[in-house]
Amino acid sequence: MPRLASHLGRLTSEGALEVFARARALERQGRSIIHLELGEPEFHPAPDVVEAARKALSDGRDRYGPSEGIPPLREAVAEYLARIRHLQYDAKNIFIAPGCKTVLMMCMLCVIEPGCEVLYPDPGFPMYTSATHGLGAQPVPFRLLEENKFQPDPNEIAAKITPRTRVILLNSPGNPTGTVYDRRALAAIADLARRHDLWVVSDEIYARIIYGGEYESIAALPGMAERTLVVDGFSKSFAMTGWRLGYAVAPPEVVSALTLLAINSYSCAPEFIQRGGIEALRDSAGAVAKMIAEYTRRRASFTSALNRIPGFRCRPPEGAFYAWVNIAGTGLSADELCRVLLEEAGVAAIPGEAFGAAGKDFIRFSFAGAAALLDEAACRMESVASRWIATATAATSREKQ
């Protein structure tokens, strides 16, 4: 058999999917598993969204369409961004694709050259490093540290910019930390991008899910619209994960490049799904506000329960729906702790190093999809805490000797 292309060896999988596979294997053995590893909302799209897609399909909206997306959806996205995020764009700045990951990869294809360097947050979404390596570039991490409330440090970013730096990748609210980048950090990063003539790829898939204040995009800052590619989609904010619908907001010349990539790959996103997306953006039933209100309740109760577990320390996230828990006080590695939680407590979580080296003392829980089971999950974890209390006590004793 001929060999596969070598660049495939640069790509990596996602820790969440690997944990999910192990958890499902235990379920097939009859074990009860509470799934807190996947960032998938348990909600479903509002009925009027489903009806809009159904009607479009019944009306024959199942043909090839424009590779950049149908004009009504591009216009609806521009109006939505002006209304919700105070970003002033025209339809010509909007590109529609089947899924946010597709949009992210295509944006990276547009701005990353082999041999260049890409600055990215650590911990961060695993695709950032995987795709960068796959495109023959070098990912360079900037750390999101607990002592800095997981905010990016502009001084660290500035120190890591070299003549080969081409792109700064941002993710706010962040996966896995739940950090919403503050205005000071955004302004400083924008200044660096302008001074060094860099592209910014801003992953804003969780922008609607914040717990206080208004969301600020770096694209809204002076001089940033022409160098920022905003990546967003419908999976998280509108609970449309399986619909695979995402979009980019970018300068028109970038939209043209993205369209060329679409023509040479998947041709177009299905029109009937795009029609559902238009209705989702209208949100006439107020489904998004109801969903965020429920996440707000879960955030408060679940992080409080986690902080009662010996050895756990968790800051309530500012956005998204993840609890990022410091487990250094348990005395166990994140990998070992996640194994104990899965195999002995029946709770699936992701070790922090799946998101980068800076996550080695953390684990991530998602509270998006198991509302009725969050209290039980906390009880199960507390019931096995004796496994690490003894380890932590022994470590403390050795340190005192």
C-alpha positions in Angstrom: 0.0 0.0 0.0 1.4 3.5 -0.8 2.3 5.8 2.1 -0.1 8.5 3.3 1.0 12.1 3.0 3.5 13.0 5.7 1.8 16.2 6.7 -1.0 14.1 8.3 1.5 13.2 11.0 1.5 16.8 12.1 -2.2 16.8 13.0 -3.4 15.7 16.5 -6.8 14.6 17.9 -8.8 16.2 20.7 -8.6 15.1 24.3 -12.4 15.5 24.7 -13.1 12.9 22.0 -10.6 10.5 23.4 -12.1 10.7 26.9 -15.6 10.3 25.3 -14.5 7.1 23.6 -13.2 5.6 26.9 -16.3 6.7 28.7 -18.6 5.1 26.1 -16.5 1.8 26.3 -17.3 1.8 30.1 -21.0 2.4 29.4 -21.1 -0.6 27.1 -19.8 -2.6 30.1 -22.9 -1.5 32.0 -21.2 1.4 34.0 -23.1 4.6 34.8 -21.1 7.5 33.4 -21.8 11.2 33.8 -20.5 13.0 30.7 -18.8 16.3 31.5 -16.1 16.0 28.8 -17.9 17.4 25.7 -18.8 21.0 25.1 -22.2 20.2 23.6 -25.3 22.0 24.8 -28.1 19.7 25.9 -30.5 22.2 24.4 -31.9 22.0 20.9 -32.7 24.9 18.5 -35.9 26.8 19.0 -39.0 25.3 17.2 -39.1 28.2 14.8 -35.5 27.5 13.7 -36.4 23.9 13.0 -39.5 25.0 11.1 -37.6 27.5 9.0 -35.2 24.7 7.9 -38.0 22.3 7.3 -39.9 24.8 5.2 -36.8 25.6 3.2 -36.3 21.9 2.5 -39.9 21.5 1.5 -39.7 24.5 -0.8 -36.8 22.9 -2.7 -34.0 24.9 -1.1 -31.7 21.9 -1.5 -29.7 23.0 -4.6 -26.2 24.3 -5.0 -25.9 27.9 -3.7 -23.3 30.6 -3.6 -20.0 29.4 -2.2 -19.7 32.4 0.1 -23.2 31.8 1.5 -26.7 32.9 0.6 -27.1 36.7 0.6 -30.0 36.8 3.1 -27.9 35.0 5.7 -24.8 37.1 5.1 -27.0 40.2 5.5 -28.6 38.7 8.7 -25.1 38.0 10.2 -24.0 41.6 9.5 -27.2 43.0 11.1 -26.9 40.6 14.1 -23.2 41.6 14.8 -24.3 45.3 14.7 -27.2 44.6 17.1 -25.5 42.2 19.5 -21.8 43.0 19.3 -21.6 46.6 18.0 -19.5 45.5 15.0 -20.2 47.5 11.8 -19.8 45.2 8.8 -21.6 44.8 5.5 -22.7 41.5 3.9 -19.5 41.6 1.7 -17.5 41.0 4.9 -19.4 37.8 5.8 -18.4 34.3 4.7 -20.6 31.2 5.5 -19.3 27.7 5.8 -20.4 24.3 7.1 -19.2 24.6 10.7 -17.0 26.8 12.8 -14.0 24.4 12.6 -14.2 24.6 8.9 -14.2 28.4 9.0 -11.2 28.4 11.5 -9.1 26.0 9.3 -9.9 28.0 6.2 -9.0 31.3 7.9 -5.7 29.8 9.0 -5.1 28.6 5.4 -5.5 32.2 4.2 -3.0 33.8 6.6 -0.5 31.2 7.6 2.6 30.5 5.5 4.9 27.4 5.9 7.8 28.4 8.2 6.0 31.3 9.9 5.1 31.6 13.6 1.6 31.7 15.1 1.1 33.0 18.6 -1.7 31.2 20.4 -3.2 30.9 24.0 -2.0 28.1 26.3 -4.1 26.5 27.5 -6.3 26.7 24.4 -8.4 24.8 22.0 -6.2 21.9 20.6 -7.0 22.6 17.0 -4.9 25.8 17.2 -1.6 23.9 17.4 -2.7 21.0 15.3 -3.7 23.1 12.4 -0.7 25.3 12.7 1.6 22.3 12.6 -0.4 20.8 9.7 0.2 24.0 7.7 3.9 23.7 8.2 4.1 26.7 10.6 5.4 26.9 14.2 2.9 27.4 17.1 4.3 29.7 19.8 2.3 29.7 23.1 1.5 32.7 25.3 0.4 31.5 28.7 -3.0 32.1 30.5 -2.0 31.9 34.1 -4.2 31.6 37.1 -2.4 34.3 39.0 -3.3 36.7 36.2 -6.9 35.5 36.2 -6.1 33.7 32.9 -5.8 37.0 31.0 -3.2 37.1 28.3 -0.1 39.0 29.2 0.7 41.6 26.4 4.3 41.8 27.6 4.8 38.1 27.1 3.2 38.3 23.7 5.4 41.2 22.7 8.5 39.3 23.8 7.6 36.4 21.6 7.1 38.3 18.4 9.9 37.7 15.9 10.3 38.6 12.2 8.7 35.2 11.4 5.5 36.0 13.4 2.5 36.2 11.1 -0.6 35.6 13.2 -2.0 36.1 16.8 -4.7 33.7 17.6 -7.2 34.8 20.3 -10.1 33.0 21.9 -12.5 35.0 24.1 -14.4 33.7 26.0 -11.8 31.0 26.1 -12.0 27.2 26.0 -11.0 25.8 28.5 -10.5 28.7 30.9 -13.8 30.6 30.4 -11.8 33.9 30.4 -13.2 37.0 28.7 -10.2 39.1 27.6 -10.4 42.5 29.3 -10.2 45.8 27.5 -6.6 46.5 28.6 -5.3 43.2 27.1 -7.3 43.6 23.9 -6.0 47.2 23.4 -2.4 46.1 24.0 -2.7 43.1 21.7 -4.3 45.4 19.0 -1.4 47.8 19.3 1.1 44.9 18.8 -0.8 43.7 15.8 -0.7 47.1 14.2 2.9 47.9 15.0 4.2 44.5 13.7 1.6 44.3 10.8 0.2 41.0 12.0 -3.1 39.2 11.3 -5.4 38.4 14.2 -7.7 35.4 14.1 -10.3 35.9 16.8 -12.2 32.8 17.7 -15.5 34.2 19.2 -17.7 31.1 19.2 -18.7 31.6 22.8 -19.2 35.4 22.5 -22.9 35.2 23.5 -22.3 33.1 26.5 -20.9 35.6 29.1 -21.8 36.2 32.7 -21.9 40.0 33.1 -21.1 43.0 31.0 -21.0 43.4 27.2 -18.7 41.4 25.0 -15.9 43.3 23.3 -14.3 42.1 20.1 -10.8 43.1 19.1 -12.1 43.8 15.6 -14.0 46.8 17.0 -10.8 48.6 18.0 -9.2 51.3 15.7 -7.3 49.9 12.8 -8.2 46.3 13.5 -11.1 45.5 11.1 -8.7 45.3 8.2 -6.4 42.8 9.9 -8.8 40.7 12.0 -10.6 37.5 11.0 -13.5 36.8 13.4 -14.5 33.2 13.5 -18.0 32.4 14.9 -20.9 30.0 14.4 -24.2 28.6 15.5 -23.2 25.5 17.5 -22.8 27.0 21.0 -24.9 30.2 21.1 -27.9 28.6 19.3 -27.4 24.9 20.3 -27.0 23.9 16.6 -24.0 21.6 16.9 -25.1 19.0 14.4 -26.3 21.6 11.9 -22.7 22.5 11.0 -23.0 26.2 10.3 -20.3 28.8 10.9 -19.1 32.1 9.5 -16.1 34.4 9.2 -16.1 38.1 9.4 -13.2 39.5 7.4 -12.0 42.1 4.9 -13.6 41.6 1.4 -10.3 40.3 -0.1 -10.1 37.6 2.6 -13.7 36.7 1.9 -12.8 36.3 -1.7 -9.9 34.0 -0.7 -12.2 32.0 1.5 -14.7 31.7 -1.3 -12.0 30.3 -3.6 -11.2 27.7 -1.0 -14.8 26.7 -0.7 -15.1 26.4 -4.5 -12.1 24.0 -4.4 -13.5 21.9 -1.5 -17.1 21.6 -0.4 -18.8 24.0 -2.9 -21.3 25.5 -0.5 -23.1 25.1 2.8 -26.7 23.6 2.4 -29.2 26.4 1.8 -31.9 24.9 4.0 -29.6 24.9 7.0 -28.6 28.5 6.2 -32.3 29.4 6.2 -32.6 27.9 9.7 -29.6 30.1 10.7 -31.4 33.2 9.6 -34.3 32.4 12.0 -31.8 31.5 14.8 -30.2 35.0 14.5 -33.7 36.6 14.9 -34.2 34.6 18.1 -37.9 35.7 18.2 -38.6 33.2 21.0 -35.7 34.5 23.2 -34.1 31.1 23.3 -30.6 32.4 23.8 -31.4 34.4 26.9 -33.2 31.5 28.4 -30.2 29.2 27.7 -27.7 31.7 29.2 -29.9 32.1 32.3 -29.7 28.3 32.8 -25.9 28.3 32.3 -25.7 31.1 34.9 -27.5 29.0 37.4 -25.3 25.9 36.7 -22.1 28.0 36.8 -22.9 29.2 40.3 -24.0 25.9 41.8 -21.5 23.7 40.1 -18.4 25.8 40.8 -19.5 26.1 44.4 -19.8 22.3 44.6 -16.4 21.8 43.0 -14.8 24.1 45.5 -16.1 21.9 48.3 -14.2 18.9 47.0 -10.8 18.5 48.8 -7.9 19.6 46.6 -10.0 21.4 44.0 -9.9 25.1 43.3 -12.1 26.7 40.7 -12.7 30.3 39.6 -16.2 30.8 38.2 -15.8 31.3 34.4 -16.5 34.7 32.9 -17.9 33.1 29.8 -18.5 29.8 27.9 -19.7 26.7 29.9 -16.5 25.1 31.3 -15.2 24.8 34.8 -11.4 24.9 34.8 -10.3 23.4 38.0 -6.9 23.6 39.6 -6.2 20.1 41.1 -2.6 20.6 42.3 -3.9 20.3 45.9 -4.9 16.6 45.3 -1.3 15.5 44.9 -2.3 13.5 41.7 -1.5 14.3 38.2 -4.4 15.5 36.0 -4.2 12.3 34.0 -4.3 10.1 37.1 -7.1 12.1 38.6 -9.2 11.9 35.5 -8.6 8.2 35.4 -9.9 7.8 39.0 -12.9 10.0 38.3 -13.8 8.0 35.3 -13.2 4.5 36.5 -14.1 4.8 40.1 -16.6 7.7 40.2 -18.1 7.4 36.7 -17.4 11.1 35.9 -15.8 11.9 32.6 -13.5 15.0 32.6 -10.5 16.1 30.5 -6.9 16.5 31.8 -5.6 20.0 31.3 -2.6 19.1 29.3 -4.9 18.2 26.5 -5.2 22.0 26.1 -1.4 22.7 26.4 1.5 22.5 28.8 0.1 25.4 31.0 -2.9 23.2 31.8 -0.9 20.4 33.5 -2.4 21.1 37.0 -5.9 21.5 35.8 -8.9 19.5 34.6 -11.9 20.7 32.6 -15.5 19.9 33.2 -18.3 21.0 30.8 -21.6 22.0 32.4 -23.4 22.4 29.1 -25.0 19.0 28.8 -25.8 17.4 32.1 -27.8 19.8 34.3 -29.8 17.1 36.2 -26.6 15.2 36.9 -24.2 18.0 38.0 -25.0 17.6 41.7 -24.6 13.9 41.5 -21.3 14.3 39.7 -20.0 16.5 42.5 -21.2 13.9 45.1 -19.5 11.1 43.2 -16.2 13.0 43.0 -16.4 13.8 46.7 -17.0 10.2 47.5 -13.7 9.1 46.0 -11.7 12.1 47.3 -10.1 9.8 50.0 -8.0 8.4 47.1 -6.1 11.7 46.9 -6.5 13.1 50.3 -4.0 10.5 51.6 -1.6 11.3 48.8 -1.8 15.1 49.4 -1.4 14.6 53.2 1.7 12.4 52.7 3.2 15.0 50.3 2.6 17.8 52.8 4.3 15.7 55.5 7.4 15.1 53.3 7.7 18.8 52.6 7.7 19.6 56.4 10.5 17.2 57.1 
